[in-house]
Each structure stands twice: as C-alpha cells, then as structure tokens.
C-alpha cells in the first residue's frame, strides 16, 4: 500500500471519498436486505414445489396401483417438448422464471389402452411440470444466494474496511496538517523574536 500524502489536497480527496462511501452504504445495505427477503421467498417457493411433487407422487401411488401392470409402458407416454424460461430482474440479480411447459403425448390406440392411462398422462404432465419448476426454483435460489453473497461482501468492504480506513487517513492527515501549522506558527514567532532581538 502506498503512503498517503499528508497535504490539504489529499485531505479534501479523502473527505470526498468518505462522503461517497457513506452515501452508497445505506443503498447497498437496503439491497442486501431485499435480497435476503427474496432468498427467503425463493426458498419457501422451492419447498412448496417439493411438497407438491411429493404429494403428486403419493397421489399416483394411492390412486393408480394398476401402474404395476407391466403390459402398459407409462415411462414414454409423456415427454417434455418445450420449456419456456423467462428472466426477471430482482434487485439487480437476473433470475429465471418458468413460463410455459409443452408436452408430447405418445399416441396409443384409444380402444387398446386401458381407461386409466388418461389419468396417468395427466399425472405425468403434472409431475414433469413440477420437476421443471423445481429445477428453475433451484437455479433462482442459487442466483439469489450468489447475488446476496456479492452484495454482502460489498457492504462489508464499505462498512468494515473502506470507511474506517478513510476516517483513519483523514485523522492522520489532519494531525499532520495541525502539527505543520503549529510548527509554522512556532517558527514565525521564533523568527519574529530574532528579528526583534537584532533590531534592538
């Protein structure tokens, strides 16, 4: 670290820097608090999605025991054709938002397939949609946590490093300038006394 010049120009520059740091710190802290709220909301949304996914699995197990019939292949009945993912800016952090999910349903003969396959198709669509929503929610949470980490680091940088260091430098410059001013006054008095002694 370079040595701070102990002059009035540097003092003015440090005071301007301190004012800037103190002006930006509250807005950074507000952003951090908003990101905390958004992260909490994203965690709650992710937990809700996971609960719905577990409930869907349980509903399938309870209402459709006939899935144990290996004659009907249900794995390939429904596949995801397209997932629309939009983005949203939350306090400076771009997060994904799930749009529309489109499915491809395998064609099976209407008269050949069991009557319960239609219900399975709907439940599979619901389950696939929830899985996609879970992945998007996990990504949203990860991005919010990364943004929160960055903002928290900046808040700590301003609050615990830049502001105290700048205040200390201002104090040091003011002491040095005060000492220099007092030394100048003392030199002037000594010079005045010497002139007065020579004149007499």
ChimeraX attribute file (.defattr): number of C-alpha atoms within 10 A of each C-alpha:
attribute: neighborCount
match mode: 1-to-1
recipient: residues
	/A:1	3
	/A:2	4
	/A:3	5
	/A:4	13
	/A:5	11
	/A:6	17
	/A:7	13
	/A:8	12
	/A:9	10
	/A:10	15
	/A:11	21
	/A:12	12
	/A:13	12
	/A:14	18
	/A:15	16
	/A:16	12
	/A:17	16
	/A:18	19
	/A:19	12
	/A:20	12
	/A:21	17
	/A:22	15
	/A:23	11
	/A:24	12
	/A:25	18
	/A:26	13
	/A:27	12
	/A:28	17
	/A:29	17
	/A:30	14
	/A:31	20
	/A:32	22
	/A:33	15
	/A:34	15
	/A:35	23
	/A:36	16
	/A:37	12
	/A:38	19
	/A:39	20
	/A:40	15
	/A:41	13
	/A:42	20
	/A:43	17
	/A:44	14
	/A:45	17
	/A:46	20
	/A:47	15
	/A:48	13
	/A:49	19
	/A:50	17
	/A:51	13
	/A:52	16
	/A:53	20
	/A:54	14
	/A:55	13
	/A:56	17
	/A:57	15
	/A:58	12
	/A:59	12
	/A:60	18
	/A:61	13
	/A:62	10
	/A:63	12
	/A:64	15
	/A:65	9
	/A:66	14
	/A:67	16
	/A:68	9
	/A:69	9
	/A:70	8
	/A:71	8
	/A:72	13
	/A:73	10
	/A:74	15
	/A:75	9
	/A:76	9
	/A:77	19
	/A:78	19
	/A:79	15
	/A:80	14
	/A:81	10
	/A:82	11
	/A:83	14
	/A:84	10
	/A:85	14
	/A:86	11
	/A:87	13
	/A:88	12
	/A:89	9
	/A:90	14
	/A:91	15
	/A:92	11
	/A:93	17
	/A:94	14
	/A:95	19
	/A:96	18
	/A:97	16
	/A:98	17
	/A:99	12
	/A:100	12
	/A:101	16
	/A:102	14
	/A:103	16
	/A:104	13
	/A:105	14
	/A:106	12
	/A:107	8
	/A:108	10
	/A:109	8
	/A:110	10
	/A:111	7
	/A:112	7
	/A:113	12
	/A:114	11
	/A:115	10
	/A:116	12
	/A:117	19
	/A:118	13
	/A:119	13
	/A:120	18
	/A:121	17
	/A:122	12
	/A:123	18
	/A:124	20
	/A:125	21
	/A:126	15
	/A:127	19
	/A:128	18
	/A:129	19
	/A:130	19
	/A:131	16
	/A:132	16
	/A:133	22
	/A:134	20
	/A:135	14
	/A:136	18
	/A:137	24
	/A:138	18
	/A:139	16
	/A:140	24
	/A:141	23
	/A:142	16
	/A:143	17
	/A:144	24
	/A:145	19
	/A:146	13
	/A:147	22
	/A:148	22
	/A:149	14
	/A:150	13
	/A:151	19
	/A:152	18
	/A:153	13
	/A:154	17
	/A:155	22
	/A:156	15
	/A:157	14
	/A:158	19
	/A:159	17
	/A:160	11
	/A:161	12
	/A:162	17
	/A:163	19
	/A:164	13
	/A:165	14
	/A:166	17
	/A:167	15
	/A:168	12
	/A:169	19
	/A:170	21
	/A:171	13
	/A:172	15
	/A:173	20
	/A:174	16
	/A:175	13
	/A:176	14
	/A:177	16
	/A:178	12
	/A:179	12
	/A:180	14
	/A:181	12
	/A:182	12
	/A:183	12
	/A:184	12
	/A:185	12
	/A:186	12
	/A:187	12
	/A:188	12
	/A:189	12
	/A:190	12
	/A:191	12
	/A:192	12
	/A:193	12
	/A:194	12
	/A:195	11
	/A:196	10
	/A:197	9
	/A:198	8
	/A:199	7
	/A:200	6
